[in-house]
Structure formats: structure tokens, C-alpha cells
Amino acid sequence: DSHDRPDLDINYVGPHNETEARLVEIWQSYLGIEKIGVLDNFFDLGGDSLLATRVHAQIRREFNVELPVAKMFDLATIRRISLYIAITRDPALIDSLSEEDLNDCLIAIES
């Protein structure tokens, strides 16, 4: 049973690629929210640490990526998790990122 996106301080931004689209689907299935934006914070959407652990396990399984559970808490948005996955798979990708994505990426790597 899904419900509407909560009233957040951030505007809805839809997925830009396949990875983000799949992450949105995963979050929707656990959070029960219809419209999840890639910049929405998992915890602002009502997620808690127990749910984050389950979502984390599914992300690791589906994307076959080493994503420490603590990093899932630090990243907390689909955009940052997607960037983390992309760069883990292909470090050379950093060279082609926009400045905004690069900043998000640095947060993903440094946290």
C-alpha cells in the first residue's frame, strides 16, 4: 500500500539513468512511497536504520557492489548511491562528471 511523497524541503527530481531508476524502485518497495526523487534523503522519507539495512542488502545483491552499510547512512540519497555504484564499477567515470555530480561523488567517497 503506497502513499504520496512527504512534504520535503527539496523539490522532486526524477531519475536520470537506469541505476537511479532501479534504486527508486527499490526504495519505493521498502518505503511504500510512490514518488521518490533522487535527491530525497532516505531518512527524511521515513526510513530508519533497520529499513536502511534491508535496502542496503538488496542494493548490494542487485548491483553486486561493495557498499558498506555505514556508507549507505552517509550517502542517504539515490543520486549519491548511484554515483558511488558507478564509480566503484568504473573509476575513470570521474573525469566525465559534472561539477555538481563531482561534489556529490566526493561526499560519497570521503564519508
All heavy atoms as an XYZ file, in Angstrom:
887
protein
N       0.847     -1.186      0.000
C       0.000      0.000      0.000
C       0.887      1.241      0.000
O       1.556      1.525      0.997
C      -0.903     -0.043      1.235
C      -2.011      0.998      1.146
O      -2.387      1.317      0.005
O      -2.456      1.473      2.187
N       0.917      1.958     -1.121
C       1.825      3.101     -1.208
C       1.097      4.415     -0.962
O      -0.100      4.528     -1.160
C       2.546      3.120     -2.550
O       1.608      3.246     -3.585
N       1.863      5.402     -0.517
C       1.305      6.718     -0.255
C       2.157      7.797     -0.919
O       3.215      7.523     -1.451
C       1.177      6.958      1.259
C       2.401      6.613      2.038
N       2.664      5.333      2.500
C       3.451      7.352      2.434
C       3.813      5.313      3.136
N       4.323      6.522      3.112
N       1.654      9.024     -0.879
C       2.336     10.141     -1.544
C       3.646     10.502     -0.862
O       3.855     10.216      0.316
C       1.422     11.376     -1.562
C       0.224     11.183     -2.489
O       0.314     10.327     -3.386
O      -0.780     11.874     -2.286
N       4.466     11.168     -1.619
C       5.743     11.666     -1.121
C       5.476     12.681     -0.006
O       4.633     13.557     -0.146
C       6.454     12.343     -2.300
C       7.808     12.910     -2.030
C       8.406     13.357     -3.378
N       9.722     13.917     -3.186
C       9.973     15.210     -3.073
N       9.005     16.089     -3.126
N      11.205     15.631     -2.892
N       6.220     12.572      1.111
C       6.020     13.549      2.180
C       6.444     14.950      1.742
O       7.135     15.107      0.744
C       6.912     13.040      3.318
C       7.812     12.029      2.723
C       7.220     11.580      1.423
N       6.028     15.941      2.481
C       6.363     17.326      2.168
C       7.804     17.583      2.602
O       8.078     17.733      3.795
C       5.389     18.251      2.906
C       5.476     19.673      2.391
O       6.010     19.867      1.286
O       5.009     20.581      3.099
N       8.727     17.614      1.648
C      10.149     17.780      1.960
C      10.616     19.182      1.573
O       9.963     19.866      0.804
C      10.987     16.739      1.204
C      10.640     15.272      1.450
C      11.460     14.384      0.534
C      10.885     14.895      2.902
N      11.769     19.578      2.094
C      12.349     20.886      1.771
C      12.973     20.911      0.381
O      13.457     21.935     -0.072
C      13.442     21.256      2.790
C      12.841     21.566      4.155
O      11.633     21.873      4.222
O      13.587     21.501      5.149
N      12.999     19.768     -0.275
C      13.693     19.662     -1.559
C      12.681     19.316     -2.651
O      11.737     18.576     -2.405
C      14.826     18.606     -1.453
C      15.722     18.648     -2.653
C      14.280     17.225     -1.226
C      17.062     18.009     -2.399
N      12.852     19.889     -3.828
C      11.957     19.602     -4.942
C      12.198     18.197     -5.479
O      13.315     17.684     -5.425
C      12.154     20.613     -6.075
C      11.646     21.991     -5.704
O      10.688     22.130     -4.943
N      12.306     23.009     -6.217
N      11.152     17.609     -6.030
C      11.267     16.290     -6.634
C      12.160     16.360     -7.871
O      11.993     17.226     -8.722
C       9.874     15.768     -7.032
C       9.940     14.513     -7.857
C      10.119     13.275     -7.256
C       9.858     14.567     -9.244
C      10.204     12.121     -8.013
C       9.930     13.415    -10.012
C      10.108     12.197     -9.382
O      10.199     11.052    -10.138
N      13.127     15.453     -7.954
C      13.975     15.305     -9.139
C      13.925     13.831     -9.532
O      14.283     12.965     -8.734
C      15.443     15.718     -8.851
C      16.314     15.492    -10.077
C      15.515     17.167     -8.394
N      13.474     13.571    -10.757
C      13.339     12.193    -11.228
C      14.681     11.566    -11.582
O      15.694     12.254    -11.691
N      14.692     10.249    -11.755
C      15.930      9.541    -12.094
C      16.475      9.938    -13.458
O      15.712     10.231    -14.377
C      15.531      8.066    -12.063
C      14.049      8.022    -12.044
C      13.546      9.350    -11.604
N      17.808      9.960    -13.582
C      18.481     10.350    -14.825
C      19.007      9.151    -15.613
O      19.433      9.291    -16.738
C      19.686     11.255    -14.517
C      19.293     12.590    -13.967
N      19.057     12.809    -12.625
C      19.087     13.770    -14.588
C      18.742     14.082    -12.454
N      18.737     14.683    -13.628
N      19.068      8.000    -14.970
C      19.629      6.823    -15.652
C      19.015      5.542    -15.082
O      18.211      5.580    -14.150
C      21.167      6.814    -15.543
C      21.621      6.835    -14.091
O      21.125      6.082    -13.254
N      22.577      7.695    -13.783
N      19.422      4.418    -15.656
C      18.881      3.114    -15.278
C      19.152      2.789    -13.807
O      18.280      2.262    -13.116
C      19.544      2.053    -16.169
C      18.637      0.931    -16.573
C      19.332     -0.001    -17.557
O      19.483      0.375    -18.735
O      19.727     -1.090    -17.116
N      20.358      3.087    -13.337
C      20.714      2.789    -11.946
C      19.815      3.568    -10.991
O      19.258      3.004    -10.049
C      22.204      3.115    -11.677
O      23.022      2.338    -12.554
C      22.586      2.794    -10.235
N      19.665      4.865    -11.250
C      18.811      5.685    -10.387
C      17.364      5.196    -10.435
O      16.693      5.131     -9.402
C      18.889      7.163    -10.792
C      20.204      7.814    -10.412
C      20.272      9.301    -10.771
O      19.305      9.839    -11.360
O      21.287      9.934    -10.452
N      16.893      4.824    -11.618
C      15.517      4.344    -11.765
C      15.308      3.068    -10.945
O      14.285      2.909    -10.268
C      15.188      4.099    -13.239
N      16.281      2.160    -10.982
C      16.156      0.906    -10.226
C      16.241      1.175     -8.725
O      15.514      0.561     -7.941
C      17.245     -0.088    -10.676
C      17.153     -1.436     -9.997
C      15.793     -2.126    -10.237
N      15.585     -3.193     -9.286
C      14.472     -3.368     -8.573
N      13.441     -2.574     -8.714
N      14.378     -4.367     -7.725
N      17.113      2.105     -8.312
C      17.210      2.450     -6.894
C      15.894      3.052     -6.398
O      15.456      2.752     -5.284
C      18.379      3.416     -6.649
C      19.773      2.805     -6.765
C      20.838      3.906     -6.785
C      20.057      1.821     -5.644
N      15.261      3.880     -7.232
C      13.952      4.445     -6.874
C      12.966      3.301     -6.625
O      12.245      3.294     -5.628
C      13.421      5.410     -7.963
C      11.933      5.712     -7.753
C      14.214      6.707     -7.973
N      12.954      2.304     -7.520
C      12.035      1.167     -7.365
C      12.295      0.411     -6.066
O      11.356      0.026     -5.362
C      12.183      0.201     -8.546
C      11.612      0.732     -9.845
C      11.957     -0.144    -11.048
O      12.553     -1.235    -10.859
O      11.644      0.267    -12.178
N      13.565      0.213     -5.747
C      13.918     -0.498     -4.512
C      13.418      0.293     -3.302
O      12.773     -0.261     -2.407
C      15.447     -0.731     -4.425
C      15.892     -1.741     -5.492
C      15.838     -1.216     -3.026
C      17.402     -1.861     -5.655
N      13.704      1.598     -3.282
C      13.263      2.435     -2.151
C      11.747      2.432     -2.046
O      11.199      2.348     -0.957
C      13.790      3.862     -2.313
C      15.237      4.022     -1.980
C      16.222      3.091     -2.073
C      15.876      5.216     -1.507
N      17.428      3.637     -1.700
C      17.240      4.931     -1.358
C      15.403      6.504     -1.229
C      18.156      5.875     -0.911
C      16.322      7.451     -0.790
C      17.681      7.149     -0.618
N      11.061      2.517     -3.210
C       9.596      2.518     -3.200
C       9.060      1.239     -2.566
O       8.110      1.282     -1.787
C       9.047      2.636     -4.633
C       9.155      4.026     -5.212
C       8.822      4.079     -6.703
O       9.001      3.102     -7.425
N       8.366      5.234     -7.148
N       9.684      0.112     -2.892
C       9.187     -1.160     -2.384
C       9.341     -1.259     -0.861
O       8.518     -1.882     -0.199
C       9.893     -2.335     -3.083
O      11.242     -2.426     -2.682
N      10.357     -0.636     -0.306
C      10.570     -0.700      1.143
C       9.856      0.429      1.891
O       9.377      0.224      3.008
C      12.065     -0.663      1.473
C      12.752     -1.976      1.214
C      13.407     -2.208      0.012
C      12.735     -3.011      2.150
C      14.026     -3.415     -0.250
C      13.348     -4.225      1.900
C      13.998     -4.421      0.694
O      14.602     -5.623      0.437
N       9.812      1.616      1.293
C       9.240      2.776      1.982
C       7.741      2.936      1.725
O       7.064      3.636      2.474
C       9.973      4.063      1.560
C      11.421      4.175      2.027
C      12.131      5.300      1.281
C      11.485      4.420      3.524
N       7.250      2.328      0.645
C       5.839      2.439      0.322
C       5.429      3.825     -0.130
O       4.300      4.250      0.082
N       6.356      4.547     -0.742
C       6.080      5.900     -1.237
C       6.128      5.867     -2.758
O       7.062      5.316     -3.337
C       7.108      6.906     -0.672
C       6.974      6.988      0.849
C       6.942      8.279     -1.316
C       8.063      7.791      1.517
N       5.105      6.461     -3.391
C       5.010      6.400     -4.847
C       6.090      7.198     -5.557
O       6.751      6.705     -6.449
C       3.640      6.914     -5.292
C       2.640      5.802     -5.481
C       1.265      6.338     -5.818
O       1.168      7.238     -6.663
O       0.295      5.848     -5.225
N       6.241      8.457     -5.196
C       7.121      9.358     -5.948
C       8.351      9.700     -5.107
O       8.278     10.519     -4.205
C       6.332     10.621     -6.294
C       6.949     11.474     -7.360
C       5.983     12.592     -7.725
C       6.564     13.484     -8.797
N       5.663     14.590     -9.124
N       9.459      9.036     -5.402
C      10.699      9.287     -4.670
C      11.694      9.933     -5.620
O      11.951      9.409     -6.701
C      11.276      7.978     -4.083
C      10.313      7.413     -3.031
C      12.663      8.218     -3.491
C      10.749      6.087     -2.435
N      12.232     11.064     -5.219
C      13.206     11.767     -6.040
C      14.621     11.317     -5.710
O      14.888     10.830     -4.614
N      15.529     11.514     -6.660
C      16.908     11.041     -6.490
C      17.699     11.877     -5.483
O      18.770     11.461     -5.042
C      17.668     10.962     -7.836
C      17.004      9.931     -8.764
C      17.759     12.321     -8.503
N      17.176     13.055     -5.121
C      17.859     13.887     -4.137
C      17.205     13.790     -2.756
O      17.677     14.397     -1.790
C      17.892     15.354     -4.596
C      18.555     15.600     -5.948
C      18.507     17.080     -6.312
C      19.999     15.103     -5.951
N      16.119     13.027     -2.655
C      15.425     12.864     -1.376
C      16.289     12.046     -0.417
O      16.900     11.046     -0.815
C      14.088     12.136     -1.574
C      13.094     12.933     -2.419
O      13.368     14.113     -2.702
O      12.054     12.363     -2.787
N      16.312     12.472      0.832
C      17.073     11.751      1.845
C      16.238     10.583      2.369
O      15.074     10.756      2.728
C      17.446     12.712      2.982
C      18.334     12.060      4.019
O      17.939     11.118      4.704
N      19.545     12.567      4.117
N      16.859      9.416      2.418
C      16.189      8.187      2.848
C      15.498      8.366      4.202
O      14.373      7.940      4.407
C      17.221      7.056      2.929
C      16.648      5.721      3.318
C      15.979      4.945      2.374
C      16.777      5.232      4.603
C      15.444      3.711      2.726
C      16.249      3.996      4.958
C      15.583      3.236      4.013
N      16.183      9.027      5.108
C      15.663      9.170      6.461
C      14.558     10.227      6.536
O      13.621     10.103      7.327
C      16.803      9.441      7.441
C      17.803      8.314      7.433
C      18.987      8.429      6.728
C      17.532      7.115      8.069
C      19.898      7.374      6.679
C      18.426      6.048      8.028
C      19.608      6.180      7.334
N      14.624     11.241      5.662
C      13.548     12.248      5.584
C      12.264     11.629      5.018
O      11.173     12.136      5.252
C      13.960     13.436      4.703
C      15.082     14.258      5.323
O      15.343     14.096      6.540
O      15.697     15.051      4.588
N      12.421     10.541      4.271
C      11.264      9.853      3.688
C      10.619      8.891      4.687
O       9.673      8.196      4.361
C      11.684      9.076      2.434
C      12.096      9.912      1.223
C      12.747      9.030      0.165
C      10.901     10.654      0.643
N      11.188      8.829      5.888
C      10.629      7.948      6.910
C      11.405      6.660      7.098
O      11.017      5.806      7.894
N      12.513      6.520      6.368
C      13.345      5.330      6.533
C      14.056      5.359      7.884
O      14.342      6.435      8.404
N      14.320      4.191      8.434
C      15.084      4.108      9.683
C      16.265      3.164      9.482
O      16.446      2.612      8.400
C      14.189      3.648     10.843
C      13.515      2.291     10.560
O      14.096      1.467      9.810
O      12.420      2.061     11.077
N      17.064      2.974     10.506
C      18.290      2.180     10.347
C      17.984      0.719     10.014
O      18.700      0.098      9.234
C      19.167      2.280     11.592
O      18.437      1.911     12.739
N      16.916      0.173     10.544
C      16.557     -1.210     10.247
C      16.183     -1.367      8.776
O      16.654     -2.271      8.084
C      15.389     -1.662     11.141
C      14.972     -3.128     10.984
C      16.108     -4.047     11.434
C      13.727     -3.407     11.803
N      15.354     -0.435      8.283
C      14.957     -0.447      6.884
C      16.162     -0.202      5.971
O      16.302     -0.845      4.931
C      13.893      0.635      6.656
C      12.849      0.395      5.582
C      12.199     -0.968      5.725
C      11.785      1.472      5.646
N      17.037      0.711      6.388
C      18.237      1.016      5.598
C      19.105     -0.224      5.445
O      19.686     -0.463      4.384
C      19.030      2.141      6.239
N      19.179     -1.048      6.481
C      19.974     -2.270      6.429
C      19.398     -3.239      5.399
O      20.137     -3.868      4.642
C      20.018     -2.932      7.820
O      20.466     -1.960      8.761
C      20.972     -4.097      7.864
N      18.089     -3.325      5.329
C      17.433     -4.204      4.353
C      17.601     -3.675      2.923
O      17.872     -4.438      1.995
C      15.964     -4.391      4.716
C      15.798     -5.190      6.008
C      14.389     -5.179      6.560
N      13.415     -5.677      5.599
C      12.109     -5.452      5.703
N      11.636     -4.752      6.696
N      11.277     -5.940      4.807
N      17.429     -2.367      2.753
C      17.612     -1.741      1.437
C      19.061     -1.928      0.987
O      19.335     -2.279     -0.163
C      17.227     -0.242      1.490
C      17.665      0.473      0.224
C      15.734     -0.079      1.709
N      19.986     -1.712      1.912
C      21.421     -1.881      1.652
C      21.716     -3.287      1.137
O      22.440     -3.466      0.158
C      22.185     -1.585      2.946
C      23.601     -2.025      2.920
N      24.007     -3.215      3.479
C      24.702     -1.464      2.389
C      25.310     -3.358      3.289
N      25.748     -2.305      2.634
N      21.145     -4.294      1.786
C      21.377     -5.691      1.380
C      20.870     -5.922     -0.045
O      21.539     -6.575     -0.850
C      20.686     -6.640      2.359
N      19.715     -5.360     -0.370
C      19.156     -5.517     -1.718
C      20.027     -4.800     -2.754
O      20.264     -5.322     -3.842
C      17.724     -4.984     -1.763
C      17.179     -4.997     -3.185
C      15.793     -5.560     -3.295
O      15.139     -5.834     -2.296
N      15.341     -5.736     -4.510
N      20.505     -3.607     -2.438
C      21.366     -2.858     -3.365
C      22.648     -3.643     -3.628
O      23.075     -3.803     -4.768
C      21.685     -1.451     -2.816
C      20.429     -0.578     -2.836
C      22.814     -0.794     -3.614
C      20.565      0.755     -2.117
N      23.262     -4.161     -2.571
C      24.498     -4.952     -2.742
C      24.247     -6.173     -3.610
O      25.055     -6.520     -4.478
C      25.050     -5.381     -1.381
C      25.774     -4.258     -0.677
C      26.444     -4.702      0.581
N      27.369     -5.802      0.322
C      28.063     -6.407      1.271
N      27.957     -6.030      2.510
N      28.884     -7.385      0.981
N      23.119     -6.838     -3.371
C      22.780     -8.050     -4.120
C      22.533     -7.717     -5.594
O      23.088     -8.354     -6.486
C      21.515     -8.667     -3.496
C      21.433    -10.149     -3.579
C      20.294    -10.781     -2.771
N      19.086     -9.969     -2.634
C      18.660     -9.468     -1.464
N      19.332     -9.669     -0.352
N      17.547     -8.761     -1.421
N      21.710     -6.711     -5.852
C      21.330     -6.405     -7.230
C      22.442     -5.778     -8.052
O      22.558     -6.033     -9.228
C      20.124     -5.466     -7.238
C      18.839     -6.235     -7.156
C      17.651     -5.404     -7.568
O      17.730     -4.646     -8.555
O      16.631     -5.531     -6.889
N      23.224     -4.910     -7.424
C      24.253     -4.188     -8.180
C      25.629     -4.821     -8.015
O      26.594     -4.368     -8.608
C      24.283     -2.714     -7.762
C      23.061     -1.960     -8.195
C      22.008     -1.766     -7.321
C      22.953     -1.461     -9.479
C      20.866     -1.083     -7.718
C      21.818     -0.764     -9.888
C      20.769     -0.585     -9.002
N      25.700     -5.857     -7.188
C      26.956     -6.568     -6.962
C      28.087     -5.588     -6.647
O      29.122     -5.571     -7.304
C      27.297     -7.430     -8.184
C      28.392     -8.432     -7.867
O      28.616     -8.772     -6.706
N      29.075     -8.897     -8.890
N      27.845     -4.738     -5.646
C      28.805     -3.690     -5.301
C      29.102     -3.754     -3.805
O      28.223     -4.087     -3.006
C      28.256     -2.299     -5.708
C      27.024     -1.937     -4.908
C      29.300     -1.229     -5.587
N      30.348     -3.495     -3.454
C      30.727     -3.408     -2.043
C      30.341     -2.037     -1.524
O      30.998     -1.045     -1.821
C      32.247     -3.635     -1.880
C      32.631     -5.079     -1.719
C      31.826     -5.801     -0.630
O      31.733     -5.290      0.509
O      31.275     -6.873     -0.921
N      29.257     -1.994     -0.812
C      28.759     -0.742     -0.248
C      28.623     -0.956      1.253
O      27.708     -1.628      1.693
C      27.392     -0.406     -0.873
C      26.623      0.769     -0.285
C      27.317      2.084     -0.591
C      25.199      0.801     -0.819
N      29.563     -0.413      2.034
C      29.454     -0.592      3.491
C      28.147      0.012      4.001
O      27.709      1.046      3.500
C      30.662      0.178      4.042
C      31.598      0.322      2.881
C      30.736      0.344      1.651
N      27.518     -0.652      4.966
C      26.223     -0.184      5.462
C      26.338      1.231      6.044
O      25.434      2.050      5.875
C      25.585     -1.186      6.458
C      26.288     -1.157      7.794
C      24.106     -0.906      6.612
N      27.447      1.559      6.653
C      27.648      2.914      7.196
C      27.627      3.946      6.069
O      27.146      5.066      6.238
C      28.963      2.999      7.962
N      28.155      3.570      4.907
C      28.166      4.484      3.763
C      26.743      4.727      3.253
O      26.411      5.821      2.830
C      29.060      3.925      2.654
C      29.486      4.988      1.672
C      30.642      4.553      0.823
C      32.012      4.760      1.378
N      32.369      6.124      1.709
N      25.912      3.716      3.348
C      24.504      3.875      2.976
C      23.875      4.984      3.830
O      23.126      5.815      3.345
C      23.793      2.535      3.187
C      22.303      2.587      3.137
S      21.634      2.340      1.501
C      19.911      2.605      1.864
N      24.210      5.001      5.116
C      23.687      6.043      6.009
C      24.246      7.414      5.631
O      23.540      8.406      5.646
C      24.046      5.759      7.472
C      23.429      4.504      8.024
C      24.074      3.778      8.998
C      22.194      4.043      7.577
C      23.510      2.627      9.525
C      21.620      2.885      8.096
C      22.273      2.170      9.074
N      25.534      7.467      5.293
C      26.178      8.739      4.948
C      25.657      9.295      3.622
O      25.424     10.486      3.497
C      27.700      8.567      4.829
C      28.358      8.270      6.171
O      27.766      8.630      7.208
O      29.449      7.684      6.169
N      25.510      8.429      2.630
C      25.102      8.871      1.302
C      23.629      9.286      1.301
O      23.311     10.381      0.889
C      25.348      7.770      0.266
C      26.794      7.307      0.145
C      26.906      6.161     -0.847
C      27.705      8.446     -0.274
N      22.774      8.396      1.749
C      21.359      8.659      2.063
C      20.487      9.193      0.921
O      19.308      9.408      1.113
C      21.239      9.572      3.288
N      21.053      9.438     -0.290
C      20.217      9.816     -1.434
C      20.511      8.875     -2.594
O      21.612      8.329     -2.711
C      20.454     11.271     -1.916
O      21.729     11.364     -2.546
C      20.336     12.284     -0.784
N      19.525      8.713     -3.448
C      19.680      7.844     -4.616
C      20.784      8.378     -5.530
O      21.582      7.612     -6.046
C      18.332      7.705     -5.346
C      17.433      6.777     -4.509
C      18.515      7.205     -6.771
C      16.011      6.675     -4.975
N      20.850      9.698     -5.714
C      21.880     10.278     -6.578
C      23.281      9.874     -6.092
O      24.126      9.419     -6.856
C      21.739     11.805     -6.592
C      22.907     12.590     -7.167
C      23.178     12.405     -8.647
N      22.038     12.596     -9.508
C      21.566     13.772     -9.903
N      22.119     14.890     -9.507
N      20.528     13.836    -10.697
N      23.535     10.048     -4.794
C      24.869      9.733     -4.265
C      25.168      8.242     -4.296
O      26.282      7.842     -4.619
C      25.000     10.271     -2.840
C      25.095     11.778     -2.812
C      25.185     12.280     -1.401
N      25.263     13.734     -1.368
C      25.034     14.456     -0.289
N      24.706     13.871      0.846
N      25.134     15.765     -0.331
N      24.180      7.418     -3.982
C      24.397      5.965     -4.023
C      24.657      5.531     -5.463
O      25.554      4.721     -5.724
C      23.194      5.209     -3.410
C      23.132      5.489     -1.900
C      23.306      3.712     -3.674
C      21.859      5.007     -1.223
N      23.917      6.095     -6.404
C      24.106      5.780     -7.818
C      25.511      6.165     -8.290
O      26.165      5.406     -9.005
C      23.043      6.518     -8.645
O      23.312      6.403    -10.014
N      25.971      7.351     -7.881
C      27.329      7.784     -8.238
C      28.368      6.856     -7.623
O      29.347      6.487     -8.269
C      27.575      9.217     -7.760
C      26.917     10.316     -8.592
C      26.996     11.648     -7.864
C      27.566     10.416     -9.965
N      28.149      6.481     -6.391
C      29.070      5.568     -5.701
C      29.165      4.245     -6.463
O      30.254      3.738     -6.708
C      28.602      5.334     -4.258
C      29.525      4.444     -3.479
C      30.633      4.977     -2.818
C      29.306      3.074     -3.408
C      31.497      4.158     -2.105
C      30.164      2.251     -2.704
C      31.256      2.793     -2.048
O      32.114      1.978     -1.350
N      28.016      3.715     -6.874
C      27.988      2.452     -7.634
C      28.734      2.620     -8.953
O      29.576      1.792     -9.316
C      26.531      1.996     -7.891
C      25.876      1.563     -6.574
C      26.479      0.876     -8.924
C      24.365      1.356     -6.663
N      28.451      3.716     -9.673
C      29.072      3.944    -10.986
C      30.583      4.049    -10.875
O      31.325      3.459    -11.668
C      28.498      5.208    -11.615
N      31.053      4.780     -9.868
C      32.499      4.992     -9.732
C      33.204      3.758     -9.190
O      34.341      3.479     -9.550
C      32.758      6.244     -8.893
C      32.498      7.437     -9.813
C      34.175      6.307     -8.360
C      32.182      8.677     -9.136
N      32.503      2.986     -8.388
C      33.071      1.723     -7.914
C      33.307      0.792     -9.104
O      34.311      0.106     -9.186
C      32.118      1.050     -6.896
O      31.901      1.958     -5.824
C      32.716     -0.221     -6.339
N      32.365      0.818    -10.048
C      32.473     -0.039    -11.233
C      33.497      0.492    -12.231
O      34.165     -0.283    -12.908
C      31.120     -0.139    -11.931
C      30.125     -0.972    -11.176
C      28.840     -1.034    -11.939
N      27.901     -1.960    -11.336
C      26.621     -1.999    -11.634
N      26.129     -1.171    -12.537
N      25.824     -2.857    -11.060
N      33.567      1.813    -12.366
C      34.430      2.422    -13.387
C      35.017      3.734    -12.877
O      34.467      4.805    -13.102
C      33.614      2.658    -14.663
C      34.459      3.280    -15.778
O      35.700      3.323    -15.635
O      33.871      3.715    -16.783
N      36.181      3.659    -12.180
C      36.790      4.856    -11.598
C      37.082      5.954    -12.623
O      37.100      7.133    -12.281
C      38.086      4.334    -10.982
C      37.830      2.883    -10.727
C      36.902      2.438    -11.834
N      37.279      5.605    -13.885
C      37.575      6.598    -14.922
C      36.383      7.516    -15.178
O      36.517      8.590    -15.757
C      37.987      5.904    -16.216
N      35.215      7.096    -14.727
C      33.997      7.877    -14.901
C      34.093      9.260    -14.250
O      33.451     10.204    -14.689
C      32.831      7.102    -14.284
C      31.427      7.496    -14.693
C      31.206      7.160    -16.166
C      30.418      6.770    -13.834
N      34.892      9.376    -13.224
C      35.052     10.646    -12.506
C      35.376     11.783    -13.475
O      34.894     12.897    -13.313
C      36.133     10.527    -11.397
C      35.589      9.671    -10.252
C      36.571     11.887    -10.890
C      36.537      9.457     -9.109
N      36.169     11.485    -14.501
C      36.583     12.511    -15.463
C      35.424     13.106    -16.257
O      35.525     14.228    -16.753
C      37.612     11.935    -16.451
C      38.888     11.494    -15.742
O      39.184     12.053    -14.656
O      39.564     10.598    -16.250
N      34.325     12.372    -16.380
C      33.218     12.847    -17.223
C      32.060     13.446    -16.423
O      31.036     13.806    -16.986
C      32.695     11.687    -18.082
O      32.130     10.700    -17.242
N      32.212     13.561    -15.114
C      31.112     14.059    -14.277
C      31.008     15.580    -14.289
O      32.004     16.277    -14.416
C      31.310     13.598    -12.824
C      31.214     12.104    -12.553
C      31.517     11.825    -11.089
C      29.847     11.565    -12.924
N      29.785     16.059    -14.124
C      29.572     17.497    -13.971
C      30.103     17.917    -12.597
O      30.337     17.073    -11.730
C      28.084     17.812    -14.058
O      27.417     17.321    -12.909
N      30.264     19.215    -12.399
C      30.785     19.704    -11.118
C      29.872     19.313     -9.959
O      30.333     18.903     -8.896
C      30.950     21.223    -11.176
C      31.788     21.746    -10.008
C      32.113     23.225    -10.151
O      32.144     23.721    -11.301
O      32.326     23.862     -9.118
N      28.559     19.396    -10.185
C      27.592     19.032     -9.145
C      27.716     17.550     -8.785
O      27.750     17.182     -7.611
C      26.175     19.341     -9.636
C      25.108     19.105     -8.584
C      23.694     19.259     -9.134
O      23.550     19.652    -10.316
O      22.760     18.980     -8.390
N      27.777     16.696     -9.816
C      27.931     15.263     -9.576
C      29.268     14.958     -8.917
O      29.362     14.080     -8.061
C      27.807     14.468    -10.879
C      26.351     14.318    -11.319
O      25.459     14.642    -10.517
O      26.126     13.882    -12.458
N      30.291     15.693     -9.319
C      31.612     15.500     -8.734
C      31.599     15.816     -7.233
O      32.170     15.078     -6.432
C      32.634     16.385     -9.456
C      34.095     15.990     -9.322
C      34.315     14.535     -9.718
C      34.964     16.889    -10.184
N      30.923     16.905     -6.863
C      30.800     17.248     -5.449
C      30.065     16.164     -4.672
O      30.486     15.765     -3.583
C      30.085     18.593     -5.271
C      30.969     19.750     -5.689
O      32.191     19.646     -5.693
N      30.353     20.855     -6.044
N      28.955     15.673     -5.239
C      28.214     14.585     -4.604
C      29.087     13.339     -4.501
O      29.041     12.611     -3.525
C      26.954     14.244     -5.416
C      25.748     15.030     -4.943
O      25.835     15.672     -3.880
O      24.731     15.030     -5.642
N      29.879     13.134     -5.527
C      30.756     11.989     -5.569
C      31.829     12.049     -4.494
O      32.135     11.073     -3.833
C      31.412     11.939     -6.938
S      32.095     10.378     -7.246
N      32.389     13.220     -4.301
C      33.413     13.397     -3.263
C      32.818     13.101     -1.883
O      33.445     12.457     -1.058
C      33.995     14.819     -3.302
C      34.898     15.087     -4.499
C      35.285     16.555     -4.557
C      36.155     14.215     -4.443
N      31.578     13.539     -1.677
C      30.896     13.217     -0.423
C      30.772     11.701     -0.302
O      31.021     11.135      0.751
C      29.506     13.889     -0.383
C      29.668     15.408     -0.268
C      28.665     13.348      0.762
C      28.419     16.204     -0.533
N      30.430     11.067     -1.406
C      30.255      9.608     -1.404
C      31.551      8.886     -1.072
O      31.567      7.918     -0.327
C      29.730      9.142     -2.761
N      32.646      9.375     -1.595
C      33.935      8.713     -1.411
C      34.532      9.025     -0.036
O      35.072      8.144      0.629
C      34.912      9.111     -2.533
C      34.412      8.569     -3.871
C      36.324      8.607     -2.248
C      35.091      9.168     -5.074
N      34.423     10.282      0.381
C      35.080     10.707      1.617
C      34.352     10.262      2.879
O      34.946     10.118      3.913
C      35.233     12.231      1.625
C      36.255     12.698      0.616
C      36.216     14.208      0.418
O      35.354     14.883      1.026
O      37.060     14.718     -0.341
N      33.044     10.085      2.789
C      32.280      9.770      4.008
C      32.547      8.366      4.498
O      33.084      7.545      3.817
C      30.792      9.978      3.752
O      30.348      9.142      2.715
